[in-house]
Amino acid sequence: MPKVRKAVIAAAGMGTRFLPQTKAMPKEMLPIIDKPVIQIVVEGLVAAGIEDIIIVTGPTKRALEDHFDQSIELEEALHKKGKIQKAAQVSAISDLANFIYVRQKGEPLGNARPIINASHVVGNEPFIYLFADDFFTGEKTVAQQLIETYEKTNAKAVVALREIDKQHISAYGCADVEERVSDDIVKIKDMVEKPSIEDAPSNLAVASGYLLTPDIFPILRNLPPSKRGEIEITDGVTQLAHDGHGVYGHIVRNQYHDTGSPEVYIRTLVDMALKDEQLGPEFAEFLRHKVTML
């Protein structure tokens, strides 16, 4: 089987929920303590052995390129101030992977458009597809788990899934399971977008992570728009399943973090601060004090 060496990250959104903060700063650069969200996503890919990372961007996204580029002037300034460890951290960012930037273009839009735009760079290889505003924390990254399932099943697509309370399933895409392969792996026969609680075929929600093969490219290029007028990756993967190709889901049991709106971003900041070895204990005490004052 071809080794999974490439990944595509969708980073073209305008971040309107965070305006005016995102007027000039990409939402993917929102800080999670001392790292932007997109760096956490990239580090998870690198831990899985990904070498080439294709970031599909839009206007006002130059800061993404600057972040993953080398900054010799900053490194020299840090060295002069004796901040050797900080200089090493900054230097290491540009060495994480080979970064390729592609500008999103074409209509209709939708979360499948970045894959079409990056297809000529991906070529005839399997790849990971992630978004730059959510991530998991845990011992194994979501990319590692998707690759393991791909290697076990020889799948044409592997979808990251989360077990959620079924009363919330109407906010997500939902997997219709054909077969339970193991505790963490299922074979998918269909995916239903935002079903009602009564119509939901399972409590397995699509978790914004995919491992895809080049078989998806012709499907996405000819995919009709959804009811929202967009081309959706779930529709493309569903068609793969309907055509008899092997589509599997991996149930990710790591903790999920979202930064797609201000309210969930704040929760993610709190969760990550509490996990931090240095900040966690003092921050937890601060929160306890604040709660008692409410």
N, C-alpha and C positions, 0 to 999 in steps of 0.2 A: 504494500500500500504506500502511496506517496506520503512523505513526511509533511506534517502541517508546519509550514515555515512563515506563513503570511497572515496578516490580520488587517481588517478594515474597521476604522472607527468613524462613526457618523458624528460630525461636529459642525454642521452647517446651519443649525437653528439660530434664530435671532435672539432667543432668551427674553421674550417680551414680558414674561411673568416677573422678571427681576429689574425691569426698567425703573428708574434711569441708570441703575448701577451698570447694566449691560449695554449702555449706549455706545461705549468705546471699548469695554472689556468683555471678551467672550465669556459666556456663562460657564464654559468648560474650564475656565481659569478661576472659578470661585474657590476660595481656600478651604481646605479641610485641615485646620490648624496651620501647618507649615508647608503643605503641598497642595497644588491645584487638583481638582477632581480628576482631570484627564491624566495626570501623572500616576495616580493610584491605579487607574484602568490600564495604563501602559505597563506598569510594573507587574501587574497580574499576568499580562500576556508574556512578558519577558521570562517570568518564572516558569511558564509552560514551554519555553524553548522557541518562542516566536522571534524571528530575526528581522523581518521586513514589516513595518507598520505603515499602512496607507491611511492618512487622515483626510477625510473629505470635508472641505471647509466651505465657507461662504464669505461675504464681505465682513470687514472689521475683525478678521481672525488672525491678523499678522502676529499677535502676541503668542499664539500657539507655536508658530515657527520659531520665534525668538526664544521661547522657553526651552525648546528641545535643541537649540543651536548652542554652539560653544560661545562662552562669554569671556574672552581672554582678559579684557580690561577689568571686569569684576573679580576674576580669579586672582589677578595680580594685586588688586587693591586689598583683597582679603589676606593674601600672603603677607603683605607689608604690615598689616595690623596684627599679624600673628594668629589669625583665625584659620589655622591650617585645616581643621576638620570641616569647617564650613566651605572652604575652597574646594576640598575633595568632594563634598556633596554636590556642589554646583557643577564641577567638572564631570562627574559621573552621569549626569542627566543626558548629556549629548551622546554618551557611549551606550545608552540602554539598548538601542536598536538602530536599524537603518530607517530613517523617516522619509516618507514620500508624501507630498501634498498635492491633492487634486481638488480643483474648484468644482463645486456642484453646479450642474447645469441641466437644462431639459425640463419639459413638462409632460404629464402632470408631475407634481411633487409627491412626496410620501416617503416613508422610511425604507422603501426598496430602492429609491433613486440613487443613494450613495453607492450601492453595490453595482448598479449599471455603470455609473461614472468611473468606478475603480476597476471594472472588469478587465480592461486592457493591461493593467498593471498586475493584477492577480494572475492572469494567464490561465493555463490548464492545471491549476493546483487547488487542493482543498484550502480553506481559509476560515479564520474565526471572524465573526461579525459582532461588534459590540457598539453600544452607545456611550457617549462621554459624560452622561449625567447620572449614572447609577453604578453600583459595584457591590461585591460581596467581600466579607472578611472571614477568614478561616485558614486552616492549615493548608488546604489545597485550593488554588484559585479556580474560578469557574472555567477558565480556558483549559486548565489541566484536566478537569473532570470531563469536559466535552471531548477532548482528544482521546482520553481513555475509552470512553463509550464508542467513539468512532472506530477505534482500533479493534474493539471487541466485536462490533456488529457489522463492520464494513458498510456503514450507513451512507446514504446520499445526503442526509441532513441529520443533525442532532440539535435538538432544541433544549435550552435550559428551562427547567420548570421549578416552580415553588409550590409546596403544599400550603394552602391558605384556608382560612375559615370560609366555608361556602357562601356565607351571607355577603361576602365582599367580592364574589367571583364576577359579578356583572361589570366590574371596572377593568377587567382583564380579558385577554385572549385565553381560551380554555382548551386543554387537550382532551380529545376523545380517544380513549385507550383501546387498542385492539388486543394487546397481550402484555402481561406483566412479566418481563424477562428476569428481573431480580429486584431486590429491595429498592434500588436506585434507578433502574432502567426500565422504560416502557416502550412498546412499539405503538406508534401513533397512526390512527387511520383517518383522523380529521381534526381540524382545529376550528373552534367556534369563537367568533369575536364578540366579547361582552354579552354573554347569554344571561337570561334571567336566572334567578336561583332555581326555579322549577325546571328550566330547560338545560341547565348546565350538566354536561355528561360526566364531570368529575370535579374535584377540588384542586386540580393541577393547573396553575396559572403560568402563562408564558412569562419568563423572567428576563426578557431583553438580551438574551445571549444565544448565538447560533454558531454551529460549525456547518459550513456549506461546501459543496463540491461544485465544479463548473457546470454541472447539470442544471443549476438554478438560473444561469444567465439567459438562455433562450426563453425560458418561462417568464422571467421578469420583463424582458424586452417586449413581449407580446401580451402582457397582463392587462386586462381592462381595469379602469379605475374602480375603486370601491364606492360605496354610497357617499363617502365623504369627498369623492373626486380625487382620491390619491391612490398611488400604487403601494400596496401593503406587502411587507415581507411575509406575514402570516398567510396571505392568499397564495403567494408563490410556493411556500413550503407545503401548504394544503394540497395544491395541485400536484406536487411531487408525490405525495402520499396517495392521492386518488389515481395517479398513473401507474401505481404498483411499485414505485421505487421505495427503498427502505428508508423510512423516516422514524427516528427514535427520539425519545426524550430522556434527559438525565435530570433526576430530581436533586436539586442543589439544596443541601441542608445547612450551608453557611448562613451567617447573618446578612440580611439584605439591607442596603442603604440606598436611599434615593435623594437626589438633589434637584429634582425637576420643578419644584415650586418652593416659595419661601418657607411655608410651614414644614414641609418634609426636610428641607435643607437644614433648618434649625434643629430638628430632631437628630439628624445625622451628625451635626456638629457636637451635640451633647453626647451622643453615643460614643463617638470617636475620642472625645476629650476624656470621658470616663475610662476608656480602654488604655489611654496613654500612661505609660509607666511613671513618667515624671509628673505630668499634670493631673492624672486621675485622682489620687488621694485628696489633694487640696481642693480640687474642683468639686469632688463629691461632698466634702464638708461645706463648701460654699453653697451648693444646692440645698443641702439639708437645712442650713441656716435660713436661706431664702424661703423655703417651703413653710417653715415654722412662723414666718412673718406674714404669710398670706391670710 
